[in-house]
Amino acid sequence: MFHYQSKLYPALSIACALGFVLIVAWLQHIQPGYNPYHQLMSELYFGHQGETMHIAFCLLALSVAALGVALAGQHVWQMLLGPIFIASLCFLAIGAIQIDWAKSTHLTLIGVALICSLMSMVLLPHSLSRPILRYPRTISWSAGALMLASSVQGILPTGLGIRLTVGALLIWVCCISIQLLLRKPEA
């Protein structure tokens, strides 16, 4: 069955991804002395309007979860949905646990969320029971390769690396969501 709800979740995923990017960009702009090349996004909690990062991480979690729901409606392999929803829950917890409260827990959640996201990127091309996406391997594996390469410690400054890693995730989420949004109804 193909109805308005099949368009709702991909649209929600895209809107939430854009909301996350706008909040982070705004906070980086208004915080004096913040260096996005060398500081983690989580450090935006410490500056002016830092509590807005709670909303940003909730939007990131909702973006990933909405993509998972949209894919579940397309009858993908169920093994794919586990990592997507675990990543979403971790992003939600990251928004609840500030880095100054429990640094190791916060950083562990970031690691688990990104690993689960990468697993989803790798699994997506294999989990499609029918061809619902164009170029799923190219999109998923390119985003996954960028995510993996940018997260290797020591190659890039910490802030830049995490931004490229999250950027790769958001590009993947949006590319898949756009394809699901533009998909024509089945006959």
VENZI-V565625 format. One record per pair of residues at least 24 apart in sequence whose ideal C-beta (glycine too) atoms are under 10 Angstrom apart, sorted by the first residue. I is the first residue (numbers start at 0). J is the second residue. D is the distance in whole Angstrom. If there is no record, write none. Layout:
I/J/D  I/J/D
//
This chain:
0/72/9  0/184/9  0/185/9  1/72/9  1/182/8  1/183/9  1/184/4  1/185/6  1/186/10  2/184/9  4/68/9  4/69/9  4/72/8  5/69/7  5/72/6  5/73/8  5/179/8  5/180/9  5/182/8  5/184/8  6/69/9  6/179/8  6/180/6  6/181/9  6/182/9  7/65/8  7/68/9  7/69/8  7/72/10  7/180/9  8/64/9  8/65/5  8/66/7  8/67/9  8/68/5  8/69/4  8/70/9  8/71/9  8/72/7  8/176/8  8/179/8  8/180/9  9/65/7  9/66/7  9/68/9  9/69/5  9/70/9  9/72/10  9/172/10  9/173/9  9/175/8  9/176/4  9/177/7  9/178/8  9/179/4  9/180/4  9/181/9  9/182/9  10/65/8  10/69/9  10/176/8  10/177/10  10/179/9  10/180/6  11/61/7  11/62/8  11/64/9  11/65/4  11/66/9  11/68/9  11/69/8  11/176/9  12/61/8  12/62/5  12/63/8  12/64/8  12/65/4  12/66/4  12/67/9  12/68/9  12/69/7  12/70/10  12/169/10  12/172/6  12/173/8  12/175/8  12/176/4  12/177/9  12/179/8  12/180/9  13/62/8  13/65/9  13/66/9  13/169/10  13/172/8  13/173/5  13/174/10  13/175/10  13/176/5  13/177/7  13/179/10  13/180/7  14/58/9  14/61/9  14/62/8  14/65/9  14/176/9  15/55/10  15/57/9  15/58/4  15/59/7  15/60/8  15/61/5  15/62/4  15/63/9  15/64/9  15/65/7  15/66/9  15/169/10  15/172/9  15/176/10  16/58/8  16/59/7  16/61/9  16/62/4  16/63/9  16/65/9  16/66/9  16/165/10  16/168/9  16/169/5  16/170/9  16/171/10  16/172/5  16/173/6  16/176/8  17/58/9  17/62/9  17/169/9  17/173/8  18/54/8  18/55/8  18/57/9  18/58/4  18/59/9  18/61/9  18/62/8  19/52/10  19/54/9  19/55/5  19/56/8  19/57/9  19/58/4  19/59/5  19/60/9  19/61/9  19/62/7  19/90/9  19/165/8  19/169/7  19/172/10  20/55/9  20/58/9  20/59/9  20/165/9  20/166/8  20/169/7  20/173/10  21/55/9  21/58/9  22/48/9  22/51/6  22/52/7  22/53/10  22/54/6  22/55/4  22/56/9  22/58/7  22/59/10  23/51/9  23/52/8  23/55/6  23/56/10  23/58/10  23/59/9  23/162/8  23/165/9  25/51/8  25/55/9  26/51/6  26/52/7  26/55/8  27/158/10  27/162/10  33/158/9  34/156/9  34/158/7  34/159/10  35/156/9  35/158/5  35/159/7  35/161/9  35/162/7  36/155/9  36/156/5  36/157/8  36/158/5  36/159/5  36/160/9  36/162/9  37/156/5  37/157/6  37/158/5  37/159/8  38/156/9  38/157/7  38/158/5  38/161/9  39/98/7  39/105/9  39/106/9  39/109/8  39/157/6  39/158/6  39/160/10  39/161/6  39/162/9  40/93/10  40/98/10  40/109/9  40/158/8  40/161/6  40/162/7  40/165/7  41/93/7  41/94/10  41/96/10  41/97/8  41/98/4  41/99/9  41/102/9  41/105/6  41/106/8  41/109/7  41/161/9  42/98/7  42/99/9  42/157/10  42/158/8  43/98/10  44/94/10  44/97/5  44/98/6  44/99/7  44/100/10  44/105/10  45/97/9  45/98/8  45/99/7  49/97/9  49/99/10  50/97/9  52/93/9  52/94/7  52/97/8  52/98/9  53/91/10  53/93/9  53/94/5  53/95/7  53/97/8  54/94/8  55/90/10  55/93/10  55/94/7  56/89/10  56/90/6  56/91/7  56/92/9  56/93/5  56/94/3  56/95/8  56/96/10  56/108/10  56/109/10  56/112/10  57/90/8  57/91/6  57/93/10  57/94/5  57/95/9  58/90/9  58/94/9  59/86/9  59/87/8  59/89/10  59/90/5  59/91/9  59/93/8  59/94/8  59/112/9  59/165/8  59/168/8  59/169/8  59/172/9  60/84/10  60/86/8  60/87/5  60/88/7  60/89/8  60/90/4  60/91/4  60/92/8  60/93/8  60/94/7  60/95/10  60/112/9  61/87/8  61/90/9  61/91/8  62/87/8  62/90/9  62/168/9  62/169/7  62/172/6  62/173/9  62/176/8  63/87/4  63/88/9  63/89/9  63/90/6  63/91/9  63/112/8  63/115/9  63/116/7  63/119/8  63/168/8  63/169/9  63/171/10  63/172/6  64/88/8  64/90/9  64/91/8  65/172/9  65/176/8  66/119/9  66/123/10  66/171/9  66/172/5  66/173/9  66/175/6  66/176/6  66/179/8  67/119/8  67/172/10  69/175/8  69/176/7  69/179/5  69/180/9  69/182/10  70/119/9  70/123/8  70/126/8  70/127/9  70/131/9  70/132/10  70/175/8  70/176/10  70/179/8  72/179/9  73/126/10  73/127/8  73/128/8  73/129/8  73/131/5  73/132/9  73/179/7  73/182/9  74/126/10  74/127/9  74/128/5  74/129/8  74/131/9  75/122/9  75/123/7  75/125/10  75/126/4  75/127/6  75/128/7  75/129/10  75/131/8  75/132/10  76/122/7  76/123/9  76/125/7  76/126/3  76/127/8  76/128/7  77/126/8  78/118/9  78/119/10  78/122/6  78/125/9  78/126/7  79/118/9  79/119/6  79/120/10  79/121/10  79/122/5  79/123/6  79/124/10  79/125/8  79/126/4  79/127/9  80/119/9  80/122/10  80/126/9  81/115/8  81/118/9  81/119/9  81/122/9  82/111/10  82/112/10  82/114/8  82/115/4  82/116/7  82/117/8  82/118/4  82/119/5  82/120/9  82/121/9  82/122/7  82/123/10  83/115/7  83/116/8  83/118/9  83/119/5  83/120/10  83/122/9  83/123/9  83/172/10  84/115/9  84/119/10  85/111/7  85/112/8  85/114/9  85/115/5  85/116/9  85/118/9  85/119/9  86/111/8  86/112/5  86/113/8  86/114/8  86/115/4  86/116/5  86/117/9  86/118/8  86/119/7  86/168/8  87/112/8  87/115/9  87/116/9  88/112/8  88/115/9  89/113/9  89/114/9  89/115/7  89/116/9  90/115/10  90/116/9  90/165/10  90/168/10  109/161/8  109/164/9  109/165/9  110/150/9  112/165/10  112/168/9  113/146/7  113/147/9  113/150/7  113/161/9  113/164/6  113/165/8  113/167/10  113/168/7  114/146/10  114/150/9  116/142/9  116/143/9  116/146/7  116/164/9  116/165/9  116/167/9  116/168/5  116/169/10  116/171/8  116/172/9  117/142/9  117/143/5  117/144/10  117/146/6  117/147/6  117/150/9  117/164/9  117/167/9  117/168/8  117/171/10  118/143/9  119/143/9  119/168/9  119/171/8  119/172/10  119/175/10  120/144/9  120/145/10  120/146/7  120/147/9  120/167/8  120/168/8  120/171/6  120/172/10  120/175/9  121/147/10  123/171/9  123/175/7  129/185/9  131/175/10  131/178/8  131/179/7  131/182/7  131/185/9  132/174/9  132/175/7  132/178/5  132/179/8  132/182/8  133/174/10  133/178/6  133/181/10  133/182/10  134/174/9  134/178/9  135/174/10  135/175/8  135/178/9  137/174/10  138/170/8  138/171/7  138/174/5  138/175/7  138/178/8  139/171/6  139/174/9  139/175/8  140/171/10  141/167/8  141/170/9  141/171/9  141/174/9  142/166/9  142/167/5  142/168/7  142/169/9  142/170/6  142/171/4  142/172/9  142/173/10  142/174/7  142/175/9  143/167/7  143/168/9  143/171/8  145/170/8  145/171/9  146/170/9  146/171/8
//
